[in-house]
Amino acid sequence: MRRLGGNAKWAVGSFALALTLPVIAQQAPESLLPPGFGDPPEAPAPASSPTVPQPARPAGQAPAALNPSTPPNLALTQPGDAGDEPDRDATAEEELTPAELAAQRAKYDLPDGARRSLDRIGPLTPETRGFEPDAFGQQSGKYLATLMKLTHAPIVSRWASILLRRALLTATDTPGDINGADWAAERAWLLLRMGEADSARLIVQSVDPDQYSPRLYAIAMQTYLATADPAGLCPLSDGALRTSKEPGWDMTRAICPALSGDQGTASGALNQAQRRGVVRGADYRLAEKVVGAGFNARRSVTVDWEGVDRLTAWRFGLATALNVEIPEALYATAGQHVRAWEARAPALTAARRLPGVQVAARLGVFSNAALVGFYGELGTEGDAPSDATDRIDALRTAYAGATVGDRIAAMHRWWGDTAEPDYLGLIATARAAAALPVAQADAQDAANLVAAMLTAGYDRNAARWGRAIGRLSGDGQSRFWALLAVGAPSPVVEITPGRVSSFIDDAGAEKGRMVIAALAGLARLSADQAASLAQDQGFSLAANSRWARTINAAAQRGEKATVALLAAVGMQTRDWDRLPPAHLYHIVAALHRVGLDPEARMIAAEAITRTG
């Protein structure tokens, strides 16, 4: 993205120029999937024991498509930029080729008279790791839109959110009973609530302005504010003013002329808005400050947050674009998704974006590579907090330390309590963990290495550790077994009812129920074995709710996108400990049935890592 600078005094008009520049990072979805993720697993080599087959790849050799032993350049990689390395984390599309990127850009630079169809809206196709056009099947658009509206986001699972993002960005067939612009609006609105502001912008920009509906105008306003880009409202202003009474659109009468250098018109419109009371207080001052930042402006405005009791999209978008600091107390009045919007705000320094980046990584908006790249950027700025500086040093050692011991010791700084590791720390160290050879290790460390790899989709690297199952010492052996039992592409550890019972004895009933649900959903236990184990732990795998029957029926019809949406519907809680194990079972089973087994396994591994 184009950066607008920190707190330096800008030259006259420089802010307005920056606001009108295209946001390059938003022209195509970020690639977050490791090469080879989701491909059929390689055939295992002959097992050294009848119950624990060994992977064919030698212990020190990375997959052919990926050599994670090369550490990322912490000083140069920018969040959201692929650089020379493909982004390695786990959403659901590969890196777009230069030709595909050019095609995406061409969508926003159409020749006169060209019009895009509303029959299919979205940037992803099967060739770019999107779903098939009929991935929602013959479902009613109004029904799907209602599900999207009623889904409380963000959802509990990072991986389920990543999968839903993929479904919402896919160019699927527009259902016949809904206007195409409204269909785009509901998808963009859900993406915004998930923290995916850049993705929402892609959907909004996939519709020609002359085909906007009132609903899409409303969501477009939210989207451009979420991306801190008030200039993006200007091409839509005339059409929106004909259909909407939203005060924000009224204020574009002043903002847009200011950004194009027409201060006379801008000042007149601003004064008129003030007389009419269109917006007041801090909302008016923010708009006035945008006008004052325009070309040939003479206004100097101070924004006073006194009396402001909540953070709205208008306040976030204009303040962030202007690099006006928002009081911390106001962030507490908004959802986590707003912090995720902040993570890529182009006007803010890396230190200002740090809280947002941490939230974005936990939600699945930021990948492992983007997170590591961000800390590299933070390390090059002079205002990084001291504790962040220590973590940056530890991250460098985790990726490029001289010995395996040095690297794991550095990872401890990110994991914290090795028995209950910080999930952000696991994400940050994912690729470093994938680069390590299989070695005799403390069981807690081995479990955390596997957990870290699975946060970013390094399932084949994690599977190599199956050969260490009998050589580990100390606590953590059960968690290590469980993660490999559900996360490996094919079984690399013993999976029997007795082994599951032993895990429950060691790890407790809560994690035990999640393991039973996950293994049952992946069909790694027989139906009878799974039902018996579930009954012993006080829950049922039967489809005893309307939601369970609905997601099972969608899976039977092979509707990948419908299943992804219903999976999110079933995970509307902020706490993994409150997710019913039966929900995990039906989600994993439905994903497994429609061919999304890799995502099913990663959700299962996340449940084991984050429960209890």
Residue pairs with C-beta under 8 A, 6 or more apart in sequence:
1 23
1 24
1 25
1 26
1 80
1 344
1 346
2 18
2 21
2 23
2 24
2 346
3 346
3 347
4 10
4 15
4 18
4 323
4 346
4 347
5 323
5 347
6 323
6 349
7 323
7 349
10 293
12 295
12 296
12 297
13 261
13 294
13 295
13 296
13 297
15 293
15 294
15 322
16 258
16 259
16 261
16 293
16 294
16 295
16 297
17 295
18 346
18 347
19 229
19 230
19 231
19 259
19 293
19 321
20 231
20 259
20 260
23 201
23 227
23 229
23 346
25 80
25 81
25 198
25 344
26 198
26 201
26 202
26 227
27 101
27 104
27 105
27 108
28 96
28 100
28 101
28 104
28 123
28 202
29 91
29 93
29 96
29 123
29 124
29 128
29 169
29 199
29 202
30 80
30 82
30 87
30 91
30 198
30 367
30 370
31 82
31 86
31 87
31 91
31 93
31 94
31 95
31 96
32 87
32 88
32 89
32 90
32 91
32 92
32 93
32 162
32 367
32 369
33 87
33 89
33 90
33 91
33 92
33 93
33 94
33 129
33 457
34 65
34 66
34 88
34 89
34 90
34 456
34 457
34 458
35 63
35 65
35 66
35 86
35 94
36 63
36 64
36 65
36 66
36 460
37 90
37 457
37 459
37 598
38 598
38 599
41 460
41 463
41 489
41 490
42 55
42 56
42 57
42 460
42 489
43 56
44 53
44 54
44 55
44 56
44 490
44 492
45 53
45 54
45 55
45 56
46 53
46 54
47 53
47 54
48 54
48 467
51 494
51 496
52 466
52 467
52 469
52 470
52 492
52 493
52 494
53 466
53 490
53 491
53 492
54 466
54 467
54 492
55 460
55 463
55 464
55 466
55 467
55 492
57 63
57 460
57 464
59 437
59 438
59 464
59 467
60 437
60 438
62 68
62 69
62 434
62 435
62 461
63 460
63 461
66 88
66 434
68 88
68 431
68 432
68 434
68 435
68 458
68 461
69 435
70 435
71 396
71 399
71 400
71 432
71 435
72 85
72 369
72 372
72 373
72 376
72 399
72 431
73 83
73 376
74 372
74 373
74 375
74 376
74 379
74 392
74 395
74 396
74 399
75 376
75 379
75 380
76 83
76 376
77 83
77 85
77 369
77 372
77 373
77 376
77 377
78 373
78 374
78 377
79 343
79 344
79 357
79 366
79 370
79 371
79 373
79 374
79 377
80 198
80 344
80 370
81 373
82 95
82 369
83 373
85 369
86 94
86 95
87 95
87 367
87 369
87 370
88 367
88 368
88 369
88 430
88 431
88 456
88 457
88 458
89 366
89 367
89 368
89 369
89 370
89 427
89 430
89 455
89 456
89 457
90 159
90 162
90 367
90 455
90 456
90 457
90 602
91 162
91 163
91 165
91 166
91 364
91 367
92 129
92 130
92 162
92 163
92 165
92 166
92 599
93 124
93 128
93 129
93 130
93 166
93 169
94 128
94 129
96 104
96 128
100 127
100 128
104 123
107 116
107 205
107 206
108 205
110 116
110 208
115 208
115 211
116 206
116 207
116 208
117 180
118 174
118 179
118 180
118 181
118 183
118 184
118 207
118 211
119 173
119 174
119 180
120 133
120 171
120 172
120 173
120 174
121 171
121 174
121 180
121 183
121 184
121 187
121 203
121 206
121 207
122 130
122 168
122 169
122 170
122 171
122 172
122 187
122 202
122 203
122 206
123 130
123 169
123 171
123 202
123 206
124 130
124 131
124 166
124 169
124 170
124 171
125 170
125 171
126 132
129 166
130 166
130 169
130 170
130 171
131 166
131 167
131 170
131 172
131 560
131 561
132 560
133 170
133 171
133 172
133 173
134 172
134 173
135 167
135 170
135 172
135 559
135 560
135 561
135 562
136 144
136 172
136 173
136 175
136 559
136 561
136 562
137 554
137 557
137 558
137 559
137 562
138 175
139 175
139 559
139 562
140 175
140 177
140 178
141 174
141 175
141 176
141 177
141 178
141 183
142 175
142 177
142 178
144 175
144 186
144 562
144 565
145 178
145 182
145 183
145 186
147 565
147 566
147 569
148 186
148 187
148 189
148 190
148 565
149 186
149 189
149 190
150 569
151 190
151 193
151 565
151 568
151 569
151 572
152 193
152 572
153 161
153 190
153 193
153 194
153 195
153 337
153 568
153 572
154 161
154 193
154 194
154 195
154 335
154 336
154 337
154 340
154 363
154 574
155 161
155 164
155 194
155 568
155 571
155 572
155 573
156 571
156 572
156 573
156 574
156 575
156 576
156 579
157 571
157 603
157 606
157 607
158 362
158 363
158 364
158 423
158 455
158 606
159 364
159 599
159 602
159 603
159 606
160 564
160 567
160 568
160 571
160 587
160 603
161 194
161 363
161 364
161 568
162 364
162 599
163 564
163 567
163 591
163 596
163 599
163 603
164 190
164 194
164 564
164 565
164 567
164 568
165 191
165 194
165 196
165 199
165 364
166 564
167 560
167 561
167 564
167 565
168 187
168 190
168 191
168 199
168 203
169 191
169 199
169 202
169 203
170 561
172 561
174 180
174 183
175 183
179 213
180 207
180 211
181 207
181 211
181 212
181 213
181 215
181 216
182 213
182 215
182 216
184 203
184 204
184 206
184 207
184 216
185 213
185 215
185 216
185 218
185 219
186 215
187 203
188 200
188 201
188 203
188 204
188 216
188 219
188 220
188 223
189 200
189 219
189 222
191 197
191 199
191 200
191 203
192 200
192 219
192 222
192 223
192 226
192 337
193 335
193 337
194 337
194 340
194 363
194 365
195 336
195 337
195 338
195 339
195 340
195 341
195 359
195 360
195 363
195 365
196 340
196 365
197 223
197 226
197 227
197 340
197 341
197 344
198 227
198 344
200 219
200 223
200 226
201 223
201 224
201 227
201 232
204 216
204 219
204 220
204 223
204 224
207 216
209 235
209 236
209 239
210 239
212 220
212 236
212 239
212 240
214 243
214 244
217 236
217 239
217 240
217 243
217 244
217 246
217 249
218 244
218 246
220 233
220 236
220 240
221 233
221 240
221 246
221 248
221 249
221 313
222 313
223 232
224 230
224 232
224 233
224 317
225 248
225 313
225 314
225 316
225 317
225 318
226 313
226 316
226 317
226 341
227 317
227 341
227 344
228 316
228 317
228 320
228 321
228 341
228 345
228 346
228 347
229 317
229 321
230 252
230 255
230 259
230 290
230 317
230 318
230 321
231 256
231 259
233 240
233 248
233 249
233 252
233 255
233 256
234 252
234 255
234 256
234 259
234 260
237 249
237 252
237 253
237 256
240 246
240 249
240 252
241 249
241 250
241 252
241 253
247 278
247 279
247 283
248 314
250 273
250 278
251 273
251 278
251 279
251 287
253 269
253 272
253 273
254 266
254 267
254 269
254 270
254 273
254 287
254 291
255 266
255 287
255 290
255 291
256 266
257 263
257 265
257 266
257 269
257 294
258 266
258 290
258 291
258 292
258 293
258 294
258 295
258 297
259 290
259 294
259 295
260 294
260 295
261 294
261 295
261 296
263 291
263 294
263 295
263 296
263 297
263 298
266 291
266 294
267 291
270 287
270 288
270 291
273 279
273 284
273 287
274 284
278 284
279 287
279 314
281 307
281 308
282 303
282 304
282 305
282 307
282 308
282 315
283 312
283 314
283 315
285 301
285 302
285 303
285 304
286 303
286 314
286 315
286 318
286 319
286 322
286 324
287 318
288 299
288 301
289 299
289 301
289 303
289 318
289 322
289 324
290 318
290 321
290 322
291 297
291 299
292 298
292 299
292 300
292 301
293 322
303 319
303 324
305 326
305 327
305 330
308 315
308 327
308 330
309 333
310 330
310 333
310 334
311 326
311 330
311 331
311 333
311 334
311 338
315 326
315 330
316 326
316 334
316 338
316 341
316 342
318 324
319 325
319 326
320 326
320 341
320 342
320 345
320 347
320 348
321 345
321 347
322 347
323 347
323 348
325 352
331 338
331 339
331 355
336 359
336 363
337 363
339 355
339 356
339 359
339 360
340 356
340 359
340 360
340 363
340 365
340 366
341 356
342 348
342 352
342 353
342 355
342 356
343 353
343 356
343 357
343 359
343 360
343 365
343 366
343 374
344 353
344 360
345 352
345 353
345 356
349 381
349 383
350 374
350 377
350 378
350 381
350 384
351 378
351 381
351 383
351 384
351 385
351 388
353 374
354 378
354 385
354 388
357 366
357 371
357 374
358 424
360 366
361 367
361 370
361 371
361 424
361 427
361 428
362 423
362 424
362 427
366 374
367 456
368 427
368 428
368 430
368 431
368 455
368 456
369 431
371 427
371 428
372 395
372 399
372 428
372 431
375 388
375 391
375 392
375 395
375 428
376 392
378 384
378 388
378 392
379 389
379 392
384 392
390 413
391 413
391 414
394 410
394 411
394 413
394 414
395 410
395 414
395 428
395 429
395 432
396 410
397 406
397 407
397 409
397 410
398 407
398 410
398 411
398 414
398 429
398 432
399 407
399 431
399 432
399 435
401 407
401 409
401 410
404 436
404 437
404 439
407 432
407 436
408 436
408 441
408 445
408 449
411 425
411 429
411 432
411 433
411 448
411 449
411 452
412 418
413 425
414 422
414 424
414 425
414 426
414 428
414 429
415 421
415 422
415 425
415 426
415 429
415 448
416 422
416 425
418 444
418 445
418 448
418 476
419 444
419 475
419 476
421 448
421 451
421 609
423 455
423 609
423 610
425 452
426 448
426 451
426 452
426 455
426 609
427 452
427 455
427 456
429 452
430 452
430 453
430 455
430 456
430 458
431 456
431 458
432 452
433 448
433 449
433 450
433 452
433 453
433 458
433 461
434 453
434 456
434 458
434 461
434 462
436 449
438 464
438 465
438 467
438 468
439 468
440 468
440 471
440 472
441 449
441 468
441 472
442 472
442 473
442 474
442 476
443 472
443 473
443 474
443 475
443 476
443 477
443 480
444 474
444 475
444 476
445 476
446 465
446 468
446 472
446 476
446 480
447 476
447 477
447 479
447 480
447 483
448 476
449 462
449 465
450 462
450 465
450 480
450 483
450 484
450 487
451 479
451 483
451 605
451 609
453 459
453 461
453 462
454 462
454 483
454 487
454 601
454 602
454 605
454 606
454 609
455 606
455 609
457 598
457 602
459 487
459 488
459 489
459 598
459 601
459 602
460 489
462 483
462 484
462 487
462 488
463 484
463 487
463 488
463 489
463 490
463 492
465 480
465 484
466 484
466 488
466 492
466 493
467 492
469 480
469 481
469 484
469 493
472 480
477 506
478 502
478 503
478 506
478 507
479 507
479 511
479 608
481 493
481 499
481 503
482 503
482 507
482 511
482 515
482 608
483 605
483 608
483 609
484 492
484 493
485 491
485 493
485 495
485 499
485 515
485 519
485 524
486 515
486 518
486 519
486 522
486 524
486 601
486 604
486 605
486 608
487 601
487 602
487 604
487 605
488 601
489 598
489 601
491 524
493 499
495 519
495 524
495 525
497 525
497 529
497 532
497 533
500 512
500 515
500 516
500 519
500 525
500 533
501 533
503 511
503 512
503 515
504 511
504 512
504 515
504 537
507 515
507 612
508 612
509 537
510 577
510 611
510 612
511 608
511 611
511 612
512 537
513 534
513 537
513 538
513 539
513 581
514 581
514 584
514 604
514 607
514 608
514 611
515 608
516 525
516 530
516 533
516 534
516 537
516 581
516 585
517 534
517 541
517 581
517 582
517 584
517 585
517 588
517 607
518 584
518 585
518 588
518 604
518 607
518 608
519 525
519 530
520 527
520 530
520 534
520 541
520 585
520 588
520 589
521 584
521 585
521 586
521 587
521 588
521 589
521 591
521 592
521 600
521 604
522 588
522 589
522 592
522 597
522 600
522 601
522 604
523 589
523 592
525 533
530 541
531 541
534 540
534 541
534 581
537 581
539 580
539 581
539 582
540 582
541 582
541 585
543 549
543 552
543 586
544 582
547 566
547 569
547 570
547 586
548 582
548 583
548 586
550 566
551 563
551 566
551 567
551 570
551 586
551 587
551 590
552 586
552 589
552 590
554 562
554 563
554 566
554 590
555 563
555 589
555 590
555 591
555 593
555 594
556 593
558 594
559 594
560 594
560 595
560 596
563 590
563 591
563 594
563 596
564 591
564 596
566 590
567 587
567 590
567 591
567 603
570 583
570 586
570 587
571 579
571 583
571 587
573 579
576 607
576 610
576 611
577 611
577 612
579 607
579 611
584 603
584 604
584 607
587 600
587 603
588 600
588 603
588 604
589 600
591 597
591 599
591 600
591 603
592 600
